[in-house]
């Protein structure tokens, strides 16, 4: 082979090595970013679980309050009817 061809092949190999190095670095950065995203997702899931528990408790409280309110309204209606007699 001629020296010109060898130089050209050497340049191409050098460029390929640079490209692979850059891709490897980019991959490492993306891998770290993915780990950060996974951590964020886990935090959101934990917050969502806490929020769901709070909402469940609030619904139970609301149901209890509505039951008491309905019971009180019935009692008031009975008292009004009794007083009107």
MODELLER restraints for C-alpha pairs under 7 A, 6 or more apart:
rsr = mdl.restraints
at = mdl.atoms
